Amino acid sequence: MATPASNRALPAINVDPTNKPYFDAAREGRLLIGLCKDTGKFFWYPRGCSPFTLSNNVELVEAKGTGTIYTYTVMRTKEPYSVAYVELDEGVRIFTNIVDCDLDSLKIGQKVKVVFKPTQGDSPPATMFTPV
């Protein structure tokens, strides 16, 4: 029997000056990740300091928005949902939800793409993924 992902209400996201560029891009349907300009390595969660060098020589770059499920679990609550680590094509892993699918059909290694789901109020959308 199929377990459809629920469309549960998502709480508002707090935006501050440090994450505003990321969420502005999300409103436009673009996924940004961090790039350490000293090492050339991508990182997640985008922030003003490289996790590799602790340098502020970083920039936000647009990701392809595609990847694969690295690992996941299905929460079989009243409103079922899936949490997962998705490995982007750029190599970084994002902790996220898998949505808009039959949760029983999910598989490690499955291809996914980014989707942005509305949150409460005038808050920016939440970054999630769905099978391609």
C-alpha positions as CSV (number, residue, x, y, z in Angstrom):
1,M,0.0,0.0,0.0
2,A,1.4,3.4,-1.0
3,T,2.2,6.0,1.6
4,P,1.8,9.5,0.1
5,A,3.8,12.4,1.5
6,S,1.6,14.8,3.3
7,N,1.3,18.4,2.6
8,R,1.7,19.5,6.2
9,A,1.9,23.1,7.1
10,L,5.4,24.4,7.4
11,P,6.4,27.0,10.0
12,A,7.6,30.4,9.0
13,I,11.4,30.8,8.5
14,N,13.3,33.4,10.3
15,V,15.3,35.6,7.9
16,D,18.2,37.7,9.1
17,P,20.9,39.6,7.3
18,T,23.2,36.6,7.2
19,N,20.8,34.3,5.4
20,K,18.7,36.8,3.4
21,P,20.6,36.3,0.1
22,Y,19.9,32.5,0.3
23,F,16.2,33.0,1.0
24,D,15.9,35.8,-1.7
25,A,17.2,33.2,-4.2
26,A,14.8,30.6,-2.8
27,R,11.9,32.9,-3.5
28,E,13.1,33.0,-7.1
29,G,13.3,29.2,-7.3
30,R,17.1,29.1,-7.2
31,L,19.2,26.9,-4.8
32,L,22.4,28.6,-3.6
33,I,25.3,26.8,-1.9
34,G,28.6,28.1,-0.5
35,L,31.9,28.1,-2.3
36,C,35.2,28.5,-0.5
37,K,37.3,30.6,-2.8
38,D,40.5,29.5,-1.1
39,T,40.0,25.7,-1.7
40,G,37.4,25.6,-4.5
41,K,35.2,23.4,-2.4
42,F,31.4,23.7,-2.1
43,F,29.7,23.6,1.3
44,W,26.3,23.6,2.9
45,Y,24.8,25.5,4.8
46,P,25.8,28.8,3.1
47,R,27.4,31.1,5.5
48,G,30.0,33.9,5.6
49,C,32.8,31.7,6.8
50,S,34.4,28.7,5.1
51,P,34.1,25.5,7.1
52,F,37.5,24.4,5.5
53,T,39.7,27.4,6.2
54,L,37.6,29.6,8.5
55,S,38.2,32.4,6.0
56,N,35.5,34.8,4.9
57,N,36.7,34.4,1.3
58,V,33.5,32.7,0.3
59,E,30.6,33.3,-2.1
60,L,27.2,32.0,-2.8
61,V,26.8,30.2,-6.1
62,E,23.8,28.7,-7.8
63,A,23.6,24.9,-7.6
64,K,22.1,22.7,-10.3
65,G,19.4,21.7,-7.9
66,T,19.8,18.0,-8.6
67,G,21.3,15.1,-6.7
68,T,20.7,11.7,-5.2
69,I,19.2,10.4,-2.0
70,Y,22.2,9.5,0.3
71,T,20.0,8.2,3.1
72,Y,16.5,8.7,4.3
73,T,13.8,7.6,6.7
74,V,10.0,7.7,6.6
75,M,8.2,9.2,9.6
76,R,4.9,7.2,9.8
77,T,2.9,9.8,11.8
78,K,-0.6,11.0,11.3
79,E,0.9,13.1,8.4
80,P,3.7,10.9,7.0
81,Y,6.9,12.6,5.8
82,S,10.4,11.7,4.9
83,V,13.7,13.2,6.1
84,A,16.8,12.6,4.1
85,Y,20.3,13.6,3.3
86,V,20.5,14.5,-0.4
87,E,23.9,14.6,-2.0
88,L,23.9,17.4,-4.6
89,D,25.6,16.9,-7.9
90,E,28.2,19.4,-6.6
91,G,29.1,16.9,-3.8
92,V,27.6,18.5,-0.7
93,R,24.9,16.9,1.4
94,I,21.8,18.6,2.5
95,F,19.5,17.5,5.3
96,T,16.0,18.0,3.9
97,N,12.6,16.5,3.3
98,I,11.5,14.4,0.3
99,V,8.1,15.4,-0.9
100,D,5.4,15.0,-3.6
101,C,5.9,11.2,-3.9
102,D,4.9,7.8,-2.7
103,L,7.2,7.5,0.4
104,D,7.3,3.7,0.0
105,S,9.0,4.0,-3.4
106,L,12.0,6.0,-2.1
107,K,15.4,4.4,-2.6
108,I,19.0,5.2,-1.6
109,G,20.7,6.5,-4.8
110,Q,17.4,7.7,-6.3
111,K,17.7,10.9,-8.4
112,V,15.9,14.0,-7.0
113,K,15.5,17.7,-7.8
114,V,14.9,20.7,-5.6
115,V,11.5,22.1,-5.0
116,F,10.6,25.1,-2.8
117,K,7.5,24.7,-0.6
118,P,5.5,27.5,0.9
119,T,5.7,28.3,4.6
120,Q,3.4,30.2,6.8
121,G,2.9,33.9,6.4
122,D,5.1,35.9,4.1
123,S,8.1,33.8,5.0
124,P,10.4,32.4,2.2
125,P,9.8,28.9,0.9
126,A,11.5,25.8,2.5
127,T,14.1,23.9,0.4
128,M,13.0,20.3,-0.2
129,F,13.5,17.6,-2.9
130,T,11.3,15.4,-5.0
131,P,12.1,12.4,-7.2
132,V,12.7,13.1,-10.9
